[in-house]
Each structure stands twice: as structure tokens, then as C-alpha cells.
Amino acid sequence: MSVQKLPSEFDEFVDARKEGFINAMEFKEKGGKIAGCLCSYTPVELLDAAGIAAIGLCGTSNETVPDAERMLPKNLCPLIKSTYGFAYTEKCPYTYFSDIIIGETTCDGKKKMYEMLNEIKETYILHLPQSQSRSYSNDIWYEEVKLLKEKLEEKFEVEITEKNLREAAKMRNRLRRSVCDLFSLQESCPPAMKGTDIMYALHTGSFNFDKNSYIENICKLVAEKRNAYKEGKRVVDTYSKRILLTGCPTGGVIQKIGEVIENNGGVIVCLDDCSGERANETLVDENADDILRAISDRYLSINCSIMTPNEGRFENTKNMIEKYKVDGVIDIVLQACHTFNVESYKMGKMLHEIGIPFLKLETDYSATDSGQTETRIAAFIEML
């Protein structure tokens, strides 16, 4: 068993980050393997079946962006810069202790950043087709998933069996159902939880090494909130305006946008991003003859702005608006995320046609536009 070493700057870190490093190091010292994942397209069932912990690595803080800008363009997506910055500075325990990082070709900026990331930590790239509608798209993605399986088996000297894949698919389906149950709390009027509490819970859970315990924690939280609601306890004002968040990943803007919404008369009732209901409602067919194909097909069905066309996203948003009785939609566009930025026009047009107020916010992880962002959000909610 190899001896794990902490980064040289360890003593300078805050207690919470130190705890993360210690937990990751202890996990590795017990023989655990870690794969850092950077997108909801990553077929984590393969990692589960190989006995490898899948941990989310997407940067969600402006802390290391200045460090990343020494190598990366300043006018690049903050998620990309933050992700690279945490790897470069060795400030993220999960990146630091990852045995491999799995990326994907969801945007040109990430593709090229991965080349630089590979110089720090071995990075394997999944090549996505750019459309779900081409006759060959599913076959292309299936081959990519097979190649990932072979890569993991070779690198970690394991066999990813059909049995283990089916067990992994069942476990991940349970997790997705539990997450959707958590989201369903927001159907009530008023909702049973603040939306930011759900966002923080899901964000924290992405760093959990034991997904079964994570599922138990979510189920326990859902049961507690449902019981409290039945007993008449309300944490959200009845008159709060019901907001759907869509667009780019929201992990880095929970405080900057999420808390501002809920401090100015709104409540987040639906997350329609790649960590929200849109990416969790589709399950793997556990009884499929070819379980690897079923896993592959499930992931390719995820709606993301990198796909052309991407009409499924708009249909999903309309369904969520009806399900959660939404008063207004806020579309979050991270700076330099061109696909979501361009697609925002179509989102706004669709919402105008069905009579739902719409606000587009283009931002990053810094505090430079916080005042303007709060003013715009407050005015939008007041208008509702």
C-alpha cells in the first residue's frame, strides 16, 4: 500500500478543506480508488462496477481563477478556470487524490483545458456526438462507453462484470429516484424547503465516497421534511414567488444567485440544470439484455446545449413549469458559455409564447457584479 502525502500548503488551508484532505487520504490509504468526474454525461455505473469512487470535480469558486488565468484566457468560462485552478494549486483534496480524471467533449474550452489538466493528473476524455438524433449517435456513444470500460479495467486491473454493472445501475437508479423525491417537495404551495437548502445538500453529496449512505441521507431528509410539512411547519412564506432556475451548472452561484432570490421574495422550486431534475429523471433500464448499452443510451438522452438540436430541453422546461407552478424563470449563463448563451434566446422566446416571465443572467464566480445581479433579481421578483 502506497503512503499518501498531503500537499505542501496543507497547513495553510482552512479546517473544512483540511478535513476533506484527511478524509480523501484515509480513503486512499484503505485501498480506495478515486475517479474525478466533470460532467453528468460520465457513465458513473462503470466506476461503481469497478469499485472506484466517483467524485465531482467541477470548480465552483473564484478562489483559484486568478491562478488559472496565468495559463488560461481571462475570457473563458469560470467553471473551466476554477476546475483547472484547483488542480494547478493543489487546493482541492478530491482532485489531488484522484487516480484518474474523466472529462468529456461538451465544449471547446473544456477540451483544450483537459490537455493541460492531463499534465497534472491523468485525464481520460469521452468524445460525445454532437447530436442525439443522428442514426449513428447511439452507436458512437456506446463505443465510447466501451472504451472507457476497457480503460478502467486496464488501469485498475479489474474486471467490470455484467453482474456488477446491473447492481451499479440499480444503485444509481435508487439515487436518482431519491433526488427526484427531494425535488418533489417543492411541488407544495408553499414549498417544503428552501431551494438553496436542496442545492447545498446536493452539492455536498457529490463529494460522498459512499453513495449508499448518501441515498439514505437524502431519503431521511425527504421523510423529515414531509413529516414536518404535514405537522404544519412552514419554512417558506406563502407569498414567495416560485422560481425555476435553468441554464449552466448552478454549483458556483448558490450564494450569489440562489440566496439572493430567496432573500428577495422568491423561492427556488425547480433546478432545471445538469445537476437537477432534468438529469435525474431518466433511469437506466435495469432489465435490458445489454446492460452496457442501456447505460450508454441513458446518458446520451440527457439534454444539454451542446447537442444540436436540443428541443428536449425546452419541452422539459415547459413540463417543469406546469409541475411546479412556476411564476418566473431565471436562465443562468456562465461567462463565455457560448452554447447556453446562444440557446438563451430560444428559451426566452419559448417562455414569452407561453406567458412566463423570463430573466437572463450572464455572470461568473466573482463578486464584481453582485450588486447589479441582486438589483436585477429583486426587480424581476417584484414584477412578478
C-alpha positions in Angstrom: 0.0 0.0 0.0 1.5 3.3 -1.0 1.9 6.1 1.5 -0.3 9.1 0.7 1.2 12.6 1.0 -0.5 15.9 1.7 0.2 19.0 -0.4 3.0 21.2 0.9 0.5 24.1 1.6 -1.8 21.8 3.7 -1.2 23.8 7.0 -2.4 27.0 5.3 -5.8 25.6 4.5 -9.0 26.2 6.5 -10.3 23.5 8.7 -13.1 22.4 6.3 -10.6 21.9 3.5 -8.2 20.1 5.8 -10.9 17.7 6.8 -11.6 17.0 3.1 -7.9 16.2 2.5 -7.7 13.9 5.5 -10.9 12.0 4.5 -9.7 11.5 1.0 -6.2 10.5 2.2 -7.7 8.0 4.7 -9.9 6.6 1.9 -6.9 6.1 -0.3 -4.8 4.5 2.5 -7.6 1.9 3.0 -7.2 0.9 -0.6 -9.9 3.1 -2.1 -9.6 4.4 -5.7 -11.0 7.8 -6.8 -12.1 9.0 -10.2 -12.7 12.7 -10.6 -15.7 13.3 -12.8 -16.6 16.6 -14.6 -19.9 16.1 -16.3 -23.3 14.5 -16.0 -22.6 12.6 -19.2 -19.9 10.5 -17.4 -21.4 6.9 -17.0 -20.6 6.5 -13.3 -22.1 3.0 -13.2 -18.8 1.8 -14.8 -16.8 3.3 -12.0 -19.2 1.8 -9.4 -18.9 -1.6 -11.0 -15.1 -1.3 -10.9 -15.1 -0.4 -7.2 -14.0 3.2 -7.9 -15.4 6.2 -6.0 -16.8 8.8 -8.5 -16.4 12.3 -7.1 -17.5 15.5 -8.8 -14.6 17.9 -9.5 -16.2 20.9 -11.3 -14.8 24.1 -9.9 -17.4 26.3 -8.2 -15.3 29.0 -6.6 -13.5 32.1 -7.8 -10.7 31.4 -5.4 -8.3 29.8 -7.9 -9.4 31.6 -11.0 -6.5 34.1 -10.9 -4.1 31.2 -10.7 -5.7 29.5 -13.7 -5.6 32.8 -15.7 -1.8 32.6 -15.7 -2.2 29.8 -18.3 -5.8 30.1 -19.5 -7.6 33.1 -21.2 -9.4 35.5 -18.9 -12.5 35.5 -21.1 -13.0 31.8 -20.5 -15.8 30.1 -18.6 -15.3 30.4 -14.8 -16.1 26.7 -14.3 -13.3 25.7 -16.6 -10.8 28.2 -14.9 -11.9 27.2 -11.4 -11.5 23.5 -12.2 -8.1 23.9 -13.6 -7.0 26.3 -10.9 -7.9 23.9 -8.1 -5.8 21.2 -9.8 -2.9 23.5 -10.5 -2.7 24.9 -7.0 -3.4 21.5 -5.3 -6.2 23.1 -3.2 -8.9 20.5 -4.0 -8.5 17.3 -2.0 -10.5 15.2 -4.4 -8.5 16.4 -7.5 -5.3 16.0 -5.6 -6.1 12.4 -4.6 -7.8 11.3 -7.8 -6.3 8.3 -9.6 -7.8 9.5 -12.8 -10.0 12.3 -14.1 -12.7 11.7 -16.6 -13.6 14.6 -18.9 -15.8 14.9 -21.9 -16.1 17.0 -25.1 -19.0 19.2 -24.0 -17.3 22.4 -25.1 -14.1 23.5 -26.8 -12.8 25.3 -23.8 -13.0 22.2 -21.6 -11.5 20.0 -24.4 -8.4 22.2 -24.6 -8.2 22.7 -20.8 -8.2 18.9 -20.4 -4.9 18.7 -22.4 -3.3 20.9 -19.8 -5.0 19.1 -16.9 -3.5 15.9 -18.2 -0.1 17.3 -17.4 -1.1 17.5 -13.8 -3.2 14.4 -13.4 -4.1 11.6 -15.9 -7.2 12.7 -17.7 -9.3 10.5 -19.9 -11.6 12.1 -22.5 -15.0 10.8 -23.6 -15.9 12.0 -27.1 -19.6 12.9 -27.3 -21.6 13.0 -30.5 -22.9 16.5 -31.2 -26.5 15.3 -31.8 -28.9 12.8 -30.3 -30.9 12.5 -33.5 -28.4 11.1 -36.0 -28.9 7.4 -36.7 -25.4 6.6 -35.6 -25.2 8.7 -32.4 -26.1 6.0 -30.0 -23.6 3.6 -31.6 -20.8 6.2 -31.4 -21.5 6.9 -27.7 -21.8 3.1 -27.0 -18.3 2.7 -28.4 -17.0 5.5 -26.2 -18.5 3.8 -23.1 -16.9 0.5 -24.1 -13.6 2.2 -24.5 -13.9 3.7 -21.0 -14.7 0.3 -19.6 -11.6 -1.1 -21.2 -9.5 1.8 -19.9 -10.7 1.3 -16.3 -10.2 -2.4 -16.5 -6.6 -2.0 -17.8 -5.6 0.9 -15.4 -7.1 -0.5 -12.2 -6.5 -4.2 -13.1 -10.2 -5.1 -12.5 -12.9 -6.8 -14.4 -16.2 -4.9 -14.9 -18.7 -7.7 -15.0 -22.3 -7.6 -16.2 -23.5 -8.5 -12.7 -21.6 -5.6 -11.2 -22.9 -3.2 -13.9 -26.5 -4.3 -13.2 -26.0 -3.8 -9.4 -24.5 -0.4 -10.1 -27.4 0.6 -12.4 -29.9 -0.4 -9.6 -28.0 1.7 -7.0 -27.7 4.7 -9.3 -31.4 4.5 -10.2 -32.2 4.5 -6.4 -30.1 7.6 -6.0 -31.8 9.3 -8.9 -35.2 8.5 -7.6 -34.3 9.8 -4.1 -33.0 13.0 -5.7 -36.3 13.4 -7.6 -38.2 12.8 -4.4 -36.2 15.6 -2.8 -37.2 17.9 -5.7 -40.8 16.9 -5.4 -41.0 18.6 -2.0 -41.1 21.8 -3.9 -44.4 21.0 -5.6 -46.3 22.0 -2.4 -47.6 25.6 -2.1 -45.6 26.9 -0.3 -42.7 24.5 -0.8 -41.5 22.3 2.0 -37.9 23.5 1.7 -35.8 26.5 0.6 -34.4 25.7 -2.8 -30.9 26.8 -1.7 -31.0 24.1 1.1 -31.6 21.5 -1.6 -28.8 22.9 -3.8 -26.3 22.8 -0.9 -27.4 19.3 0.1 -26.8 18.0 -3.5 -23.6 19.9 -3.9 -22.2 18.5 -0.7 -23.3 15.0 -1.6 -21.2 15.0 -4.8 -18.1 14.5 -2.6 -19.5 11.5 -0.8 -17.4 8.3 -1.1 -20.3 6.0 0.0 -23.3 6.5 -2.4 -25.5 4.1 -0.4 -25.1 6.3 2.7 -25.8 9.4 0.5 -29.1 7.8 -0.6 -30.0 7.1 3.0 -29.3 10.7 3.9 -31.5 12.0 1.2 -34.3 9.7 2.0 -34.1 10.6 5.6 -34.1 14.3 4.7 -37.2 13.9 2.5 -39.1 12.0 5.2 -38.2 14.6 7.8 -39.4 17.5 5.6 -42.6 15.7 4.6 -43.5 14.9 8.2 -42.7 18.5 9.3 -44.9 19.8 6.5 -47.8 17.6 7.5 -47.5 18.9 11.0 -48.0 22.4 9.7 -44.4 23.7 9.8 -43.6 26.2 7.0 -40.1 27.4 6.2 -41.2 29.4 3.1 -43.6 32.3 3.0 -46.9 31.6 1.2 -46.5 34.6 -1.0 -43.0 33.8 -2.2 -42.7 33.8 -6.0 -41.9 30.4 -7.4 -38.7 30.5 -9.5 -37.3 27.9 -11.9 -33.5 28.0 -12.5 -32.2 26.8 -15.8 -29.1 27.1 -17.9 -25.5 26.4 -16.7 -24.5 24.4 -13.6 -25.5 26.3 -10.5 -23.0 25.0 -8.0 -20.8 28.1 -8.1 -23.7 30.6 -7.8 -25.8 29.2 -5.0 -24.9 32.1 -2.8 -24.6 34.8 -5.5 -27.9 34.0 -7.2 -29.8 31.3 -5.2 -29.6 33.1 -1.8 -30.4 36.5 -3.4 -33.6 35.0 -4.9 -34.7 33.7 -1.6 -33.8 36.8 0.3 -35.8 39.0 -2.1 -39.3 37.4 -2.0 -38.6 34.3 -4.2 -38.2 30.6 -3.7 -36.4 28.2 -6.0 -38.9 25.4 -6.8 -37.1 23.7 -9.6 -33.5 23.1 -10.8 -33.5 22.6 -14.5 -29.8 22.3 -15.0 -27.4 19.4 -15.4 -27.5 18.6 -11.7 -31.2 19.0 -11.3 -34.3 17.0 -12.2 -33.6 17.1 -16.0 -30.5 14.9 -15.5 -32.0 12.7 -12.8 -35.5 11.7 -14.1 -34.2 9.4 -16.8 -33.2 5.9 -15.4 -31.2 3.0 -16.8 -33.2 0.1 -18.0 -32.1 -2.4 -15.4 -33.6 -5.4 -17.2 -32.1 -4.7 -20.6 -30.4 -7.6 -22.4 -27.3 -5.5 -23.0 -26.8 -3.5 -19.7 -23.8 -1.6 -21.0 -25.9 -0.4 -24.0 -28.7 0.6 -21.6 -26.3 2.6 -19.5 -24.9 4.3 -22.7 -28.4 5.1 -24.0 -29.5 6.6 -20.7 -26.6 9.1 -20.7 -26.9 10.2 -24.3 -30.6 11.1 -23.6 -29.5 13.9 -21.3 -30.5 17.3 -22.8 -27.6 19.8 -22.9 -27.0 22.9 -25.0 -24.0 21.2 -26.7 -26.5 19.0 -28.6 -27.9 20.2 -31.9 -30.9 20.3 -32.0 -31.7 20.4 -28.3 -35.5 20.6 -28.3 -35.9 18.2 -25.5 -34.6 20.8 -23.1 -37.4 23.2 -23.9 -40.1 20.5 -23.6 -38.7 19.6 -20.3 -38.7 23.2 -19.1 -42.3 23.6 -20.1 -43.2 20.4 -18.2 -41.4 21.6 -15.1 -43.2 25.0 -15.2 -46.5 23.2 -15.1 -45.5 20.6 -12.5 -44.0 23.2 -10.1 -46.5 26.0 -10.8 -43.7 28.4 -11.7 -44.1 32.2 -11.6 -40.9 33.1 -13.4 -37.8 31.6 -15.0 -34.2 32.7 -14.4 -31.7 31.5 -17.0 -28.1 31.4 -15.7 -25.4 31.8 -18.3 -21.8 31.5 -17.1 -19.5 33.9 -18.9 -18.2 32.5 -22.2 -20.5 29.5 -22.2 -21.5 30.2 -25.8 -23.9 27.3 -26.3 -26.1 28.2 -23.3 -25.8 31.9 -24.2 -27.0 31.4 -27.7 -29.7 29.0 -26.6 -31.0 31.5 -24.1 -32.6 33.4 -26.9 -34.8 30.4 -27.8 -35.6 29.8 -24.1 -36.8 33.4 -23.8 -38.8 33.2 -26.9 -40.5 29.9 -25.8 -41.3 31.4 -22.4 -42.7 34.5 -23.9 -45.1 32.4 -26.1 -46.5 30.6 -23.0 -46.6 33.8 -20.9 -43.9 33.1 -18.3 -41.7 36.0 -17.2 -38.0 35.4 -18.0 -34.7 36.8 -16.8 -31.3 36.0 -18.3 -28.3 36.5 -16.0 -24.8 36.3 -17.5 -22.3 36.1 -14.7 -19.2 34.4 -13.3 -18.0 33.3 -9.9 -16.6 36.7 -8.8 -18.3 39.3 -6.7 -17.8 42.2 -9.1 -21.3 42.1 -10.4 -23.1 41.0 -7.2 -24.8 44.4 -6.6 -26.1 44.6 -10.2 -27.2 41.0 -10.0 -29.1 41.5 -6.8 -30.8 44.6 -8.2 -32.0 42.8 -11.3 -33.2 39.8 -9.4 -35.1 41.9 -6.9 -36.7 43.9 -9.7 -37.7 40.7 -11.5 -39.3 39.2 -8.5 -41.1 42.4 -7.6 -42.5 42.5 -11.1 -44.0 39.0 -10.6 
